[in-house]
Amino acid sequence: MTEETPGFEEKPDVPSGATPDDAEPKAAAPSEEEAAAPAGDTDPTVGLTAQLDQARMALSERTADLQRLQAEYQNYRRRVERDRVTVKEVAVANLLSELLPVLDDVGRAREHGELVGGFKSVAESLETVVAKLGLQQFGKEGEPFDPTIHEALMHSYAPDVTETTCVAILQPGYRIGERTIRPARVAVAEPQPGATPAAAKEEKTDDEESGGTEEV
């Protein structure tokens, strides 16, 4: 039986050629990511929240792009439709402009009572067709002169008018919708210089009659 010497502790056996430190296990060194990560930031929901925010931002950008493209497409469709209508109106106006002399001949023949027989039937058919295409005739005697739709070829003075008035229609005007193809060619009359308008004469006469009777 071996006796233990008091005051001394037994040391584990150390292999030859090894230092005492090699006998104790060492802790694994932390990785760079673990070293860089702050302590306590190990919640996995943080990364998911960041990814969700990025997805929402990307979705908002794509939605804005889609809305912008849709608005541009709608503007393009309206512009194409407007251009199509304009081209159609111009084409119809050019065609009808070539027919205006024929319509003038028809009108003169009607005024002289020469629109009879087969010629009358053809003329009425032509007027029906141009009316379906939107052609409208304008210009009447007695209407006020409007330089935007009338062309004055003759000028005179008249005591019975209070403003520049169309007193004769030399050639009717034609329009398609708001587009004037040809202005009405008219003779106009202006009030006589120095003449008192009829309305003013009537008012003056009424004043004289009311003031001419004196009480005795």
TORKOL-4160 file (C-alpha; in steps of 0.2 Angstrom, whole numbers, padded with zeros to 4 digits, m for minus):
216
<pt num="1" X="0000" Y="0000" Z="0000"/>
<pt num="2" X="0007" Y="0016" Z="m0005"/>
<pt num="3" X="0007" Y="0031" Z="0007"/>
<pt num="4" X="0003" Y="0048" Z="0000"/>
<pt num="5" X="0014" Y="0062" Z="0005"/>
<pt num="6" X="0005" Y="0076" Z="0014"/>
<pt num="7" X="0005" Y="0093" Z="0006"/>
<pt num="8" X="0007" Y="0087" Z="m0012"/>
<pt num="9" X="m0006" Y="0085" Z="m0026"/>
<pt num="10" X="m0005" Y="0073" Z="m0039"/>
<pt num="11" X="m0004" Y="0080" Z="m0057"/>
<pt num="12" X="m0010" Y="0072" Z="m0072"/>
<pt num="13" X="0002" Y="0063" Z="m0083"/>
<pt num="14" X="0008" Y="0074" Z="m0097"/>
<pt num="15" X="0014" Y="0066" Z="m0113"/>
<pt num="16" X="0032" Y="0068" Z="m0116"/>
<pt num="17" X="0036" Y="0083" Z="m0128"/>
<pt num="18" X="0020" Y="0092" Z="m0123"/>
<pt num="19" X="0018" Y="0108" Z="m0112"/>
<pt num="20" X="0007" Y="0109" Z="m0098"/>
<pt num="21" X="m0005" Y="0120" Z="m0107"/>
<pt num="22" X="m0008" Y="0107" Z="m0120"/>
<pt num="23" X="m0016" Y="0096" Z="m0108"/>
<pt num="24" X="m0031" Y="0108" Z="m0106"/>
<pt num="25" X="m0044" Y="0110" Z="m0120"/>
<pt num="26" X="m0045" Y="0126" Z="m0128"/>
<pt num="27" X="m0062" Y="0135" Z="m0133"/>
<pt num="28" X="m0065" Y="0137" Z="m0152"/>
<pt num="29" X="m0061" Y="0155" Z="m0158"/>
<pt num="30" X="m0077" Y="0165" Z="m0164"/>
<pt num="31" X="m0079" Y="0168" Z="m0182"/>
<pt num="32" X="m0078" Y="0185" Z="m0190"/>
<pt num="33" X="m0098" Y="0186" Z="m0192"/>
<pt num="34" X="m0100" Y="0182" Z="m0174"/>
<pt num="35" X="m0087" Y="0194" Z="m0169"/>
<pt num="36" X="m0095" Y="0208" Z="m0179"/>
<pt num="37" X="m0112" Y="0204" Z="m0174"/>
<pt num="38" X="m0117" Y="0215" Z="m0158"/>
<pt num="39" X="m0121" Y="0205" Z="m0143"/>
<pt num="40" X="m0140" Y="0201" Z="m0141"/>
<pt num="41" X="m0144" Y="0204" Z="m0159"/>
<pt num="42" X="m0149" Y="0186" Z="m0164"/>
<pt num="43" X="m0167" Y="0188" Z="m0167"/>
<pt num="44" X="m0172" Y="0181" Z="m0184"/>
<pt num="45" X="m0187" Y="0192" Z="m0186"/>
<pt num="46" X="m0175" Y="0207" Z="m0189"/>
<pt num="47" X="m0169" Y="0201" Z="m0205"/>
<pt num="48" X="m0186" Y="0196" Z="m0211"/>
<pt num="49" X="m0193" Y="0213" Z="m0207"/>
<pt num="50" X="m0179" Y="0221" Z="m0217"/>
<pt num="51" X="m0182" Y="0210" Z="m0232"/>
<pt num="52" X="m0201" Y="0213" Z="m0231"/>
<pt num="53" X="m0197" Y="0232" Z="m0231"/>
<pt num="54" X="m0187" Y="0230" Z="m0247"/>
<pt num="55" X="m0200" Y="0220" Z="m0255"/>
<pt num="56" X="m0213" Y="0233" Z="m0251"/>
<pt num="57" X="m0202" Y="0247" Z="m0258"/>
<pt num="58" X="m0199" Y="0237" Z="m0274"/>
<pt num="59" X="m0218" Y="0234" Z="m0276"/>
<pt num="60" X="m0222" Y="0252" Z="m0274"/>
<pt num="61" X="m0209" Y="0257" Z="m0287"/>
<pt num="62" X="m0216" Y="0244" Z="m0299"/>
<pt num="63" X="m0234" Y="0250" Z="m0296"/>
<pt num="64" X="m0229" Y="0268" Z="m0299"/>
<pt num="65" X="m0221" Y="0263" Z="m0316"/>
<pt num="66" X="m0237" Y="0253" Z="m0321"/>
<pt num="67" X="m0248" Y="0268" Z="m0317"/>
<pt num="68" X="m0237" Y="0279" Z="m0327"/>
<pt num="69" X="m0237" Y="0268" Z="m0342"/>
<pt num="70" X="m0255" Y="0266" Z="m0341"/>
<pt num="71" X="m0258" Y="0285" Z="m0341"/>
<pt num="72" X="m0246" Y="0287" Z="m0356"/>
<pt num="73" X="m0255" Y="0273" Z="m0365"/>
<pt num="74" X="m0272" Y="0282" Z="m0362"/>
<pt num="75" X="m0265" Y="0299" Z="m0368"/>
<pt num="76" X="m0258" Y="0290" Z="m0383"/>
<pt num="77" X="m0275" Y="0282" Z="m0387"/>
<pt num="78" X="m0284" Y="0299" Z="m0385"/>
<pt num="79" X="m0271" Y="0308" Z="m0396"/>
<pt num="80" X="m0273" Y="0294" Z="m0410"/>
<pt num="81" X="m0292" Y="0296" Z="m0409"/>
<pt num="82" X="m0291" Y="0315" Z="m0410"/>
<pt num="83" X="m0279" Y="0314" Z="m0425"/>
<pt num="84" X="m0290" Y="0301" Z="m0434"/>
<pt num="85" X="m0306" Y="0312" Z="m0432"/>
<pt num="86" X="m0296" Y="0328" Z="m0438"/>
<pt num="87" X="m0289" Y="0318" Z="m0453"/>
<pt num="88" X="m0307" Y="0313" Z="m0458"/>
<pt num="89" X="m0314" Y="0330" Z="m0456"/>
<pt num="90" X="m0300" Y="0337" Z="m0467"/>
<pt num="91" X="m0303" Y="0324" Z="m0480"/>
<pt num="92" X="m0322" Y="0327" Z="m0480"/>
<pt num="93" X="m0319" Y="0346" Z="m0481"/>
<pt num="94" X="m0307" Y="0345" Z="m0496"/>
<pt num="95" X="m0320" Y="0334" Z="m0505"/>
<pt num="96" X="m0335" Y="0345" Z="m0502"/>
<pt num="97" X="m0325" Y="0361" Z="m0506"/>
<pt num="98" X="m0323" Y="0354" Z="m0524"/>
<pt num="99" X="m0342" Y="0352" Z="m0524"/>
<pt num="100" X="m0347" Y="0370" Z="m0519"/>
<pt num="101" X="m0347" Y="0377" Z="m0537"/>
<pt num="102" X="m0359" Y="0363" Z="m0541"/>
<pt num="103" X="m0370" Y="0367" Z="m0526"/>
<pt num="104" X="m0369" Y="0386" Z="m0532"/>
<pt num="105" X="m0376" Y="0381" Z="m0549"/>
<pt num="106" X="m0390" Y="0371" Z="m0541"/>
<pt num="107" X="m0395" Y="0386" Z="m0530"/>
<pt num="108" X="m0395" Y="0398" Z="m0545"/>
<pt num="109" X="m0405" Y="0386" Z="m0555"/>
<pt num="110" X="m0418" Y="0384" Z="m0541"/>
<pt num="111" X="m0419" Y="0403" Z="m0540"/>
<pt num="112" X="m0423" Y="0405" Z="m0559"/>
<pt num="113" X="m0435" Y="0390" Z="m0559"/>
<pt num="114" X="m0424" Y="0380" Z="m0570"/>
<pt num="115" X="m0423" Y="0365" Z="m0557"/>
<pt num="116" X="m0435" Y="0353" Z="m0566"/>
<pt num="117" X="m0436" Y="0335" Z="m0572"/>
<pt num="118" X="m0421" Y="0324" Z="m0570"/>
<pt num="119" X="m0410" Y="0338" Z="m0566"/>
<pt num="120" X="m0420" Y="0342" Z="m0550"/>
<pt num="121" X="m0419" Y="0324" Z="m0545"/>
<pt num="122" X="m0400" Y="0323" Z="m0547"/>
<pt num="123" X="m0398" Y="0340" Z="m0538"/>
<pt num="124" X="m0409" Y="0334" Z="m0523"/>
<pt num="125" X="m0399" Y="0318" Z="m0522"/>
<pt num="126" X="m0383" Y="0328" Z="m0521"/>
<pt num="127" X="m0389" Y="0339" Z="m0508"/>
<pt num="128" X="m0395" Y="0324" Z="m0497"/>
<pt num="129" X="m0378" Y="0316" Z="m0499"/>
<pt num="130" X="m0368" Y="0332" Z="m0494"/>
<pt num="131" X="m0380" Y="0335" Z="m0479"/>
<pt num="132" X="m0376" Y="0317" Z="m0473"/>
<pt num="133" X="m0358" Y="0321" Z="m0473"/>
<pt num="134" X="m0361" Y="0336" Z="m0462"/>
<pt num="135" X="m0361" Y="0350" Z="m0474"/>
<pt num="136" X="m0372" Y="0365" Z="m0468"/>
<pt num="137" X="m0377" Y="0381" Z="m0477"/>
<pt num="138" X="m0378" Y="0397" Z="m0468"/>
<pt num="139" X="m0380" Y="0416" Z="m0472"/>
<pt num="140" X="m0397" Y="0425" Z="m0472"/>
<pt num="141" X="m0402" Y="0443" Z="m0476"/>
<pt num="142" X="m0405" Y="0454" Z="m0461"/>
<pt num="143" X="m0393" Y="0445" Z="m0449"/>
<pt num="144" X="m0379" Y="0455" Z="m0441"/>
<pt num="145" X="m0362" Y="0455" Z="m0451"/>
<pt num="146" X="m0349" Y="0444" Z="m0443"/>
<pt num="147" X="m0332" Y="0445" Z="m0450"/>
<pt num="148" X="m0328" Y="0427" Z="m0444"/>
<pt num="149" X="m0341" Y="0419" Z="m0455"/>
<pt num="150" X="m0345" Y="0433" Z="m0468"/>
<pt num="151" X="m0335" Y="0441" Z="m0482"/>
<pt num="152" X="m0342" Y="0458" Z="m0487"/>
<pt num="153" X="m0341" Y="0461" Z="m0506"/>
<pt num="154" X="m0352" Y="0476" Z="m0507"/>
<pt num="155" X="m0354" Y="0490" Z="m0495"/>
<pt num="156" X="m0368" Y="0504" Z="m0493"/>
<pt num="157" X="m0377" Y="0515" Z="m0480"/>
<pt num="158" X="m0395" Y="0513" Z="m0475"/>
<pt num="159" X="m0405" Y="0524" Z="m0463"/>
<pt num="160" X="m0416" Y="0509" Z="m0457"/>
<pt num="161" X="m0401" Y="0499" Z="m0449"/>
<pt num="162" X="m0393" Y="0501" Z="m0432"/>
<pt num="163" X="m0378" Y="0491" Z="m0435"/>
<pt num="164" X="m0368" Y="0483" Z="m0450"/>
<pt num="165" X="m0381" Y="0471" Z="m0457"/>
<pt num="166" X="m0381" Y="0458" Z="m0471"/>
<pt num="167" X="m0393" Y="0465" Z="m0484"/>
<pt num="168" X="m0390" Y="0453" Z="m0498"/>
<pt num="169" X="m0382" Y="0435" Z="m0499"/>
<pt num="170" X="m0372" Y="0434" Z="m0515"/>
<pt num="171" X="m0365" Y="0417" Z="m0511"/>
<pt num="172" X="m0370" Y="0406" Z="m0496"/>
<pt num="173" X="m0357" Y="0400" Z="m0484"/>
<pt num="174" X="m0354" Y="0382" Z="m0479"/>
<pt num="175" X="m0348" Y="0374" Z="m0464"/>
<pt num="176" X="m0345" Y="0356" Z="m0457"/>
<pt num="177" X="m0348" Y="0357" Z="m0438"/>
<pt num="178" X="m0337" Y="0371" Z="m0432"/>
<pt num="179" X="m0326" Y="0371" Z="m0447"/>
<pt num="180" X="m0330" Y="0385" Z="m0460"/>
<pt num="181" X="m0327" Y="0379" Z="m0477"/>
<pt num="182" X="m0332" Y="0395" Z="m0486"/>
<pt num="183" X="m0338" Y="0411" Z="m0478"/>
<pt num="184" X="m0354" Y="0418" Z="m0484"/>
<pt num="185" X="m0351" Y="0432" Z="m0497"/>
<pt num="186" X="m0363" Y="0446" Z="m0493"/>
<pt num="187" X="m0368" Y="0464" Z="m0497"/>
<pt num="188" X="m0368" Y="0474" Z="m0481"/>
<pt num="189" X="m0376" Y="0491" Z="m0476"/>
<pt num="190" X="m0371" Y="0502" Z="m0462"/>
<pt num="191" X="m0381" Y="0516" Z="m0453"/>
<pt num="192" X="m0381" Y="0532" Z="m0462"/>
<pt num="193" X="m0368" Y="0544" Z="m0455"/>
<pt num="194" X="m0377" Y="0557" Z="m0444"/>
<pt num="195" X="m0393" Y="0548" Z="m0445"/>
<pt num="196" X="m0403" Y="0545" Z="m0429"/>
<pt num="197" X="m0407" Y="0527" Z="m0427"/>
<pt num="198" X="m0425" Y="0522" Z="m0427"/>
<pt num="199" X="m0426" Y="0517" Z="m0409"/>
<pt num="200" X="m0418" Y="0533" Z="m0404"/>
<pt num="201" X="m0431" Y="0542" Z="m0415"/>
<pt num="202" X="m0446" Y="0533" Z="m0407"/>
<pt num="203" X="m0439" Y="0537" Z="m0389"/>
<pt num="204" X="m0437" Y="0555" Z="m0394"/>
<pt num="205" X="m0454" Y="0556" Z="m0401"/>
<pt num="206" X="m0462" Y="0548" Z="m0385"/>
<pt num="207" X="m0452" Y="0561" Z="m0374"/>
<pt num="208" X="m0459" Y="0576" Z="m0385"/>
<pt num="209" X="m0477" Y="0569" Z="m0384"/>
<pt num="210" X="m0476" Y="0567" Z="m0365"/>
<pt num="211" X="m0468" Y="0584" Z="m0362"/>
<pt num="212" X="m0478" Y="0594" Z="m0375"/>
<pt num="213" X="m0494" Y="0594" Z="m0365"/>
<pt num="214" X="m0493" Y="0607" Z="m0351"/>
<pt num="215" X="m0505" Y="0609" Z="m0337"/>
<pt num="216" X="m0514" Y="0626" Z="m0336"/>
